[in-house]
Amino acid sequence: MDSRTYDALYRPARIAPPPRRPGVVLLSAVLWLLTSVSVSWLCFLVGMTALWGAASGEPVGGFLLCYSAVLCGGAGMFVAVCRAPAVRRMSGDVRSLLLGALACPVPLVLATAAWFSVG
């Protein structure tokens, strides 16, 4: 038997990847960019506030502990959604879009409010 015929008949099946959707990928990238910029701004603001508080002699441990607890709680809920079976069965593009849409609003609203309140 010809080796090419044998390979065509008996090799493991290759699953064709789903087609890429550039609109979904672009929207997902924009959502994740907004999320990362918002979280970076909030972390910078909290760090500067803690630094100024520590420089003036105020105790900042409780403030940082509260911020860390909120951040870890949000990350834990996000990981729980990521590990849900329905989300894990989605294609990569759609899963990234869904998780970006879930992750974006809270940090974006908080960062916008902080931006306008700080000046």
FIKOLZA-1660 file (N, C-alpha, C; in steps of 0.1 Angstrom, whole numbers, plus 5000, padded with zeros to 4 digits):
% residues 119
   i   px   py   pz ch aa at
   1 5008 4988 5000  A  M  N
   1 5000 5000 5000  A  M CA
   1 5009 5012 5000  A  M  C
   2 5005 5022 4993  A  D  N
   2 5012 5035 4992  A  D CA
   2 5011 5042 5005  A  D  C
   3 5022 5048 5010  A  S  N
   3 5023 5054 5023  A  S CA
   3 5014 5066 5024  A  S  C
   4 5012 5073 5013  A  R  N
   4 5003 5085 5013  A  R CA
   4 4988 5080 5015  A  R  C
   5 4984 5069 5009  A  T  N
   5 4971 5064 5010  A  T CA
   5 4969 5060 5025  A  T  C
   6 4979 5053 5030  A  Y  N
   6 4977 5048 5044  A  Y CA
   6 4976 5060 5054  A  Y  C
   7 4984 5070 5051  A  D  N
   7 4983 5082 5060  A  D CA
   7 4969 5089 5059  A  D  C
   8 4964 5090 5046  A  A  N
   8 4951 5096 5044  A  A CA
   8 4940 5088 5051  A  A  C
   9 4941 5075 5052  A  L  N
   9 4931 5067 5057  A  L CA
   9 4932 5066 5072  A  L  C
  10 4944 5065 5078  A  Y  N
  10 4945 5060 5092  A  Y CA
  10 4951 5071 5101  A  Y  C
  11 4955 5082 5096  A  R  N
  11 4961 5092 5106  A  R CA
  11 4949 5098 5114  A  R  C
  12 4953 5104 5125  A  P  N
  12 4942 5110 5134  A  P CA
  12 4936 5122 5126  A  P  C
  13 4923 5123 5129  A  A  N
  13 4915 5133 5122  A  A CA
  13 4920 5147 5127  A  A  C
  14 4921 5156 5118  A  R  N
  14 4924 5170 5121  A  R CA
  14 4912 5178 5121  A  R  C
  15 4909 5185 5132  A  I  N
  15 4897 5194 5132  A  I CA
  15 4901 5207 5126  A  I  C
  16 4893 5211 5117  A  A  N
  16 4895 5224 5111  A  A CA
  16 4892 5236 5121  A  A  C
  17 4901 5245 5122  A  P  N
  17 4898 5256 5131  A  P CA
  17 4886 5265 5126  A  P  C
  18 4879 5271 5135  A  P  N
  18 4868 5279 5130  A  P CA
  18 4873 5291 5123  A  P  C
  19 4865 5297 5114  A  P  N
  19 4870 5309 5107  A  P CA
  19 4872 5321 5116  A  P  C
  20 4882 5329 5114  A  R  N
  20 4884 5341 5122  A  R CA
  20 4874 5351 5118  A  R  C
  21 4870 5358 5128  A  R  N
  21 4861 5370 5126  A  R CA
  21 4868 5382 5130  A  R  C
  22 4873 5390 5120  A  P  N
  22 4881 5402 5124  A  P CA
  22 4874 5412 5132  A  P  C
  23 4861 5414 5130  A  G  N
  23 4853 5423 5138  A  G CA
  23 4853 5420 5152  A  G  C
  24 4851 5407 5155  A  V  N
  24 4850 5402 5169  A  V CA
  24 4864 5404 5175  A  V  C
  25 4874 5400 5168  A  V  N
  25 4888 5401 5174  A  V CA
  25 4891 5416 5177  A  V  C
  26 4888 5425 5168  A  L  N
  26 4890 5439 5170  A  L CA
  26 4883 5445 5181  A  L  C
  27 4870 5442 5182  A  L  N
  27 4862 5446 5194  A  L CA
  27 4867 5441 5207  A  L  C
  28 4871 5428 5207  A  S  N
  28 4877 5422 5219  A  S CA
  28 4890 5429 5223  A  S  C
  29 4898 5432 5213  A  A  N
  29 4911 5439 5216  A  A CA
  29 4908 5453 5222  A  A  C
  30 4898 5460 5217  A  V  N
  30 4895 5473 5222  A  V CA
  30 4890 5472 5236  A  V  C
  31 4881 5463 5239  A  L  N
  31 4876 5461 5253  A  L CA
  31 4887 5458 5262  A  L  C
  32 4896 5449 5259  A  W  N
  32 4907 5445 5268  A  W CA
  32 4917 5457 5269  A  W  C
  33 4919 5465 5259  A  L  N
  33 4927 5477 5260  A  L CA
  33 4921 5487 5270  A  L  C
  34 4908 5489 5269  A  L  N
  34 4902 5498 5278  A  L CA
  34 4902 5493 5292  A  L  C
  35 4901 5480 5294  A  T  N
  35 4901 5474 5307  A  T CA
  35 4915 5476 5313  A  T  C
  36 4926 5473 5306  A  S  N
  36 4939 5473 5311  A  S CA
  36 4943 5488 5314  A  S  C
  37 4939 5497 5306  A  V  N
  37 4943 5511 5309  A  V CA
  37 4935 5516 5321  A  V  C
  38 4923 5512 5323  A  S  N
  38 4915 5516 5334  A  S CA
  38 4921 5510 5347  A  S  C
  39 4924 5497 5347  A  V  N
  39 4930 5491 5359  A  V CA
  39 4943 5497 5362  A  V  C
  40 4951 5500 5352  A  S  N
  40 4964 5506 5354  A  S CA
  40 4963 5520 5361  A  S  C
  41 4953 5528 5356  A  W  N
  41 4951 5541 5362  A  W CA
  41 4946 5540 5376  A  W  C
  42 4938 5530 5379  A  L  N
  42 4933 5529 5393  A  L CA
  42 4944 5524 5402  A  L  C
  43 4953 5515 5397  A  C  N
  43 4964 5511 5405  A  C CA
  43 4974 5522 5408  A  C  C
  44 4976 5530 5398  A  F  N
  44 4985 5542 5399  A  F CA
  44 4979 5551 5409  A  F  C
  45 4966 5554 5408  A  L  N
  45 4960 5563 5418  A  L CA
  45 4960 5558 5432  A  L  C
  46 4958 5546 5434  A  V  N
  46 4958 5540 5447  A  V CA
  46 4972 5540 5453  A  V  C
  47 4982 5537 5444  A  G  N
  47 4996 5537 5449  A  G CA
  47 5001 5551 5452  A  G  C
  48 4997 5561 5445  A  M  N
  48 5000 5575 5448  A  M CA
  48 4993 5580 5461  A  M  C
  49 4981 5576 5462  A  T  N
  49 4974 5580 5474  A  T CA
  49 4980 5573 5487  A  T  C
  50 4984 5561 5486  A  A  N
  50 4991 5554 5497  A  A CA
  50 5004 5561 5499  A  A  C
  51 5012 5564 5489  A  L  N
  51 5025 5571 5491  A  L CA
  51 5023 5584 5498  A  L  C
  52 5013 5592 5493  A  W  N
  52 5011 5605 5499  A  W CA
  52 5007 5604 5514  A  W  C
  53 4998 5594 5516  A  G  N
  53 4993 5591 5530  A  G CA
  53 5005 5587 5539  A  G  C
  54 5013 5578 5534  A  A  N
  54 5025 5574 5542  A  A CA
  54 5035 5585 5544  A  A  C
  55 5036 5594 5534  A  A  N
  55 5046 5605 5536  A  A CA
  55 5040 5615 5546  A  A  C
  56 5027 5616 5548  A  S  N
  56 5022 5625 5558  A  S CA
  56 5020 5619 5572  A  S  C
  57 5024 5606 5573  A  G  N
  57 5024 5600 5586  A  G CA
  57 5011 5592 5589  A  G  C
  58 5002 5591 5579  A  E  N
  58 4989 5584 5581  A  E CA
  58 4991 5569 5579  A  E  C
  59 4984 5561 5587  A  P  N
  59 4985 5546 5584  A  P CA
  59 4978 5542 5571  A  P  C
  60 4984 5536 5562  A  V  N
  60 4978 5532 5550  A  V CA
  60 4976 5517 5548  A  V  C
  61 4979 5509 5558  A  G  N
  61 4977 5495 5557  A  G CA
  61 4963 5491 5555  A  G  C
  62 4954 5497 5562  A  G  N
  62 4940 5493 5561  A  G CA
  62 4934 5497 5547  A  G  C
  63 4939 5509 5542  A  F  N
  63 4935 5513 5528  A  F CA
  63 4939 5503 5518  A  F  C
  64 4952 5500 5519  A  L  N
  64 4958 5490 5509  A  L CA
  64 4952 5476 5510  A  L  C
  65 4949 5472 5522  A  L  N
  65 4943 5459 5525  A  L CA
  65 4929 5459 5519  A  L  C
  66 4921 5469 5520  A  C  N
  66 4908 5470 5515  A  C CA
  66 4908 5470 5499  A  C  C
  67 4917 5478 5494  A  Y  N
  67 4919 5478 5479  A  Y CA
  67 4923 5464 5474  A  Y  C
  68 4932 5458 5481  A  S  N
  68 4937 5444 5477  A  S CA
  68 4925 5434 5478  A  S  C
  69 4917 5435 5488  A  A  N
  69 4906 5426 5490  A  A CA
  69 4896 5427 5479  A  A  C
  70 4893 5440 5475  A  V  N
  70 4883 5442 5464  A  V CA
  70 4889 5437 5451  A  V  C
  71 4902 5440 5448  A  L  N
  71 4908 5435 5436  A  L CA
  71 4909 5420 5435  A  L  C
  72 4912 5413 5446  A  C  N
  72 4913 5399 5446  A  C CA
  72 4899 5393 5445  A  C  C
  73 4889 5399 5451  A  G  N
  73 4875 5394 5450  A  G CA
  73 4870 5395 5436  A  G  C
  74 4873 5406 5429  A  G  N
  74 4869 5408 5415  A  G CA
  74 4876 5398 5406  A  G  C
  75 4889 5396 5408  A  A  N
  75 4897 5386 5400  A  A CA
  75 4892 5372 5403  A  A  C
  76 4888 5369 5415  A  G  N
  76 4883 5356 5418  A  G CA
  76 4869 5353 5411  A  G  C
  77 4861 5363 5411  A  M  N
  77 4848 5361 5404  A  M CA
  77 4850 5360 5388  A  M  C
  78 4860 5368 5383  A  F  N
  78 4863 5367 5369  A  F CA
  78 4868 5353 5365  A  F  C
  79 4877 5348 5374  A  V  N
  79 4883 5334 5371  A  V CA
  79 4872 5324 5372  A  V  C
  80 4862 5325 5381  A  A  N
  80 4851 5316 5382  A  A CA
  80 4843 5316 5369  A  A  C
  81 4841 5328 5364  A  V  N
  81 4833 5329 5351  A  V CA
  81 4841 5322 5340  A  V  C
  82 4855 5324 5340  A  C  N
  82 4863 5319 5329  A  C CA
  82 4863 5303 5330  A  C  C
  83 4862 5298 5342  A  R  N
  83 4862 5283 5343  A  R CA
  83 4848 5277 5341  A  R  C
  84 4838 5284 5339  A  A  N
  84 4825 5278 5337  A  A CA
  84 4825 5270 5325  A  A  C
  85 4818 5258 5325  A  P  N
  85 4819 5249 5313  A  P CA
  85 4813 5256 5301  A  P  C
  86 4803 5264 5302  A  A  N
  86 4797 5270 5290  A  A CA
  86 4806 5279 5284  A  A  C
  87 4814 5286 5292  A  V  N
  87 4824 5296 5286  A  V CA
  87 4836 5289 5280  A  V  C
  88 4840 5278 5286  A  R  N
  88 4851 5270 5281  A  R CA
  88 4848 5263 5268  A  R  C
  89 4836 5261 5265  A  R  N
  89 4832 5254 5252  A  R CA
  89 4831 5264 5241  A  R  C
  90 4831 5277 5244  A  M  N
  90 4831 5287 5233  A  M CA
  90 4844 5288 5225  A  M  C
  91 4843 5293 5213  A  S  N
  91 4855 5295 5205  A  S CA
  91 4863 5306 5212  A  S  C
  92 4876 5306 5208  A  G  N
  92 4885 5316 5215  A  G CA
  92 4881 5330 5212  A  G  C
  93 4877 5334 5200  A  D  N
  93 4873 5348 5197  A  D CA
  93 4861 5352 5205  A  D  C
  94 4851 5344 5205  A  V  N
  94 4838 5347 5212  A  V CA
  94 4841 5347 5228  A  V  C
  95 4849 5338 5233  A  R  N
  95 4852 5338 5247  A  R CA
  95 4859 5350 5251  A  R  C
  96 4869 5355 5243  A  S  N
  96 4876 5367 5246  A  S CA
  96 4867 5379 5246  A  S  C
  97 4858 5380 5236  A  L  N
  97 4849 5391 5236  A  L CA
  97 4839 5391 5248  A  L  C
  98 4834 5379 5252  A  L  N
  98 4825 5379 5263  A  L CA
  98 4833 5383 5276  A  L  C
  99 4844 5377 5278  A  L  N
  99 4852 5381 5290  A  L CA
  99 4856 5395 5290  A  L  C
 100 4860 5401 5279  A  G  N
 100 4863 5415 5278  A  G CA
 100 4851 5424 5281  A  G  C
 101 4839 5419 5276  A  A  N
 101 4827 5427 5279  A  A CA
 101 4823 5426 5294  A  A  C
 102 4826 5415 5301  A  L  N
 102 4824 5414 5315  A  L CA
 102 4834 5422 5323  A  L  C
 103 4846 5422 5319  A  A  N
 103 4857 5428 5326  A  A CA
 103 4858 5443 5325  A  A  C
 104 4853 5449 5314  A  C  N
 104 4855 5463 5311  A  C CA
 104 4847 5473 5319  A  C  C
 105 4834 5471 5321  A  P  N
 105 4826 5482 5326  A  P CA
 105 4830 5487 5340  A  P  C
 106 4832 5478 5349  A  V  N
 106 4834 5483 5363  A  V CA
 106 4847 5491 5364  A  V  C
 107 4859 5486 5359  A  P  N
 107 4871 5494 5360  A  P CA
 107 4870 5507 5352  A  P  C
 108 4863 5507 5341  A  L  N
 108 4862 5519 5332  A  L CA
 108 4854 5529 5339  A  L  C
 109 4843 5526 5345  A  V  N
 109 4834 5535 5353  A  V CA
 109 4842 5541 5365  A  V  C
 110 4849 5532 5372  A  L  N
 110 4856 5537 5384  A  L CA
 110 4868 5546 5380  A  L  C
 111 4875 5543 5369  A  A  N
 111 4886 5551 5365  A  A CA
 111 4881 5564 5359  A  A  C
 112 4870 5564 5352  A  T  N
 112 4864 5577 5347  A  T CA
 112 4860 5586 5359  A  T  C
 113 4853 5580 5369  A  A  N
 113 4849 5588 5380  A  A CA
 113 4861 5593 5388  A  A  C
 114 4871 5585 5389  A  A  N
 114 4883 5589 5396  A  A CA
 114 4890 5600 5389  A  A  C
 115 4890 5599 5375  A  W  N
 115 4897 5609 5367  A  W CA
 115 4890 5623 5369  A  W  C
 116 4877 5623 5369  A  F  N
 116 4870 5636 5370  A  F CA
 116 4869 5641 5384  A  F  C
 117 4870 5632 5394  A  S  N
 117 4870 5637 5408  A  S CA
 117 4884 5642 5412  A  S  C
 118 4894 5636 5407  A  V  N
 118 4908 5640 5410  A  V CA
 118 4912 5653 5403  A  V  C
 119 4908 5653 5390  A  G  N
 119 4911 5666 5383  A  G CA
 119 4921 5664 5373  A  G  C
% end
